[in-house]
Amino acid sequence: TGFRPSPGQLTVDRQGRGGPPMSYIKVYTPPLVTAPLGADQCAEQFFTVSGLVLGDKVFVNPPDPTTASPGDGVTFMAAARVSAADTLALRFCNPTSTTPATIPSGPYTIFSIRTSDGG
């Protein structure tokens, strides 16, 4: 019961508290190159992240803006999901009504969690 570490993985047994136990946790930091986003628009963008499996739960932190990829401070990431094997889908939104948005490119931190039921 509890945490069971193994090389490169951590298994968590929820001790009968509902839901399948986590069987795999991994952190990825791929450099993602984003596309601009039009005014008053939301759009999903797709990125290759080798190792992701359909059904993985993902939590994503964007990079800090840099001089080379400053972003505009207006857009926000609305959702993250694994859309296919090795494919991360991120949904970005630009709530401004007149200004196209620049989304920061760079190393995004992706936490991937897999449960023993494959979901």
Salt bridges, closest charged atoms under 4 A:
ASP13 OD2 - ARG4 NH1 3.75
GLU44 OE2 - ARG81 NE 2.92
ASP56 OD1 - ARG114 NE 2.66
